[in-house]
Amino acid sequence: MAGGGSLLQGLPERLSEETHMRVYRAEDPVTCVARGAGEIVADLDRYHQVLAATQRGALAARAH
Protein backbone atom coordinates (compact mmCIF):
# COMPACT_ATOMS: atom_id res chain seq x y z
CA MET A 1 0.00 0.00 0.00
CA ALA A 2 1.08 3.55 -0.61
CA GLY A 3 -0.07 6.90 0.69
CA GLY A 4 -0.97 8.23 4.07
CA GLY A 5 -4.13 6.14 4.25
CA SER A 6 -2.02 3.01 4.49
CA LEU A 7 -0.83 4.28 7.88
CA LEU A 8 -4.31 4.00 9.37
CA GLN A 9 -4.10 1.54 12.21
CA GLY A 10 -5.17 -1.94 11.11
CA LEU A 11 -6.04 -1.02 7.51
CA PRO A 12 -3.53 -3.30 5.75
CA GLU A 13 -4.54 -6.23 7.94
CA ARG A 14 -8.25 -5.57 7.40
CA LEU A 15 -7.83 -5.36 3.63
CA SER A 16 -5.89 -8.59 3.69
CA GLU A 17 -8.62 -10.31 5.68
CA GLU A 18 -11.43 -9.00 3.47
CA THR A 19 -9.75 -9.71 0.13
CA HIS A 20 -7.92 -12.91 1.09
CA MET A 21 -4.82 -11.43 -0.48
CA ARG A 22 -1.47 -10.44 0.95
CA VAL A 23 -1.21 -6.71 1.56
CA TYR A 24 2.10 -4.95 1.89
CA ARG A 25 2.74 -1.41 3.03
CA ALA A 26 5.48 0.50 1.20
CA GLU A 27 8.60 1.19 3.25
CA ASP A 28 7.86 4.93 3.13
CA PRO A 29 4.22 5.10 2.04
CA VAL A 30 3.85 8.86 2.35
CA THR A 31 6.54 9.73 -0.20
CA CYS A 32 6.95 6.58 -2.31
CA VAL A 33 4.49 7.64 -5.03
CA ALA A 34 6.12 11.05 -5.45
CA ARG A 35 9.59 9.49 -5.53
CA GLY A 36 8.45 6.93 -8.11
CA ALA A 37 6.90 9.62 -10.28
CA GLY A 38 10.16 11.55 -10.07
CA GLU A 39 12.05 8.50 -11.32
CA ILE A 40 9.70 8.25 -14.30
CA VAL A 41 9.99 11.94 -15.16
CA ALA A 42 13.77 11.75 -14.87
CA ASP A 43 13.88 8.97 -17.48
CA LEU A 44 10.86 9.45 -19.78
CA ASP A 45 12.67 7.91 -22.74
CA ARG A 46 12.91 4.63 -20.87
CA TYR A 47 9.28 4.51 -19.70
CA HIS A 48 7.36 6.23 -22.52
CA GLN A 49 5.98 2.97 -23.94
CA VAL A 50 4.24 2.00 -20.70
CA LEU A 51 2.82 5.39 -19.79
CA ALA A 52 -0.78 6.22 -20.59
CA ALA A 53 -1.20 9.38 -22.64
CA THR A 54 -4.02 11.82 -21.97
CA GLN A 55 -4.33 12.35 -25.72
CA ARG A 56 -4.02 9.64 -28.32
CA GLY A 57 -0.59 9.62 -29.86
CA ALA A 58 0.84 12.22 -27.48
CA LEU A 59 3.67 9.97 -26.32
CA ALA A 60 4.24 8.43 -29.74
CA ALA A 61 4.74 11.88 -31.23
CA ARG A 62 7.22 12.73 -28.51
CA ALA A 63 9.25 9.54 -29.13
CA HIS A 64 10.07 10.47 -32.74
N, C-alpha and C positions, 0 to 999 in steps of 0.2 A: 504494500500500500504506500501511497505517496500523499503528501499534503498534510496540513495541520489536523484535518479530521481523523487521520489515522492514529493520532495521539490520544484520542478520546479513550478513556479507561474501558477496557474490555471489548472495544469494537472489533479488532482483528479476530479475537477468539469467537465472538458472536457470529461474525460473518463466516468463519470457518465451520462453526456448528450448523448454521442455517443452510449453507451451500454444499456441505460435505466435501469441501475442497481445502487444500492447504492455503493459508493466507500468510504472507510475509510482509513485514513492515520494512521500508527502506531504511538504510542505516541513518540517514539524515533526511527524514521525510519532508521537512519544511522547505528545504532548499534544493532537493534532488531534481525536481522538474525544471527549475530555472537553470541549474547547472547543466542538465542534459540538453536543454534548448540552446544554451550557449555553445555547447560542443557542436551541435548541428550547424548553427549559424557560422561558426568558425571554419567549417569544412563543408560548405554547401555542395561543392563539386562532387564530393564523395557520396553524399546522401540524396542528391536531387531525384534519383529514380524512385525512391521510396516515399518521398514526401507528397502529400496531397496538395494539389493546386486549387486556389479559390476560383480560378478561371481556367477553362479548358485550354491546354497548350501553353500555359504561362511558364511552366518549368521547362518544357521542351524547347521553347523559343530561347530561353536563357542559356540552355546547354550548347547551342550552336554558335 
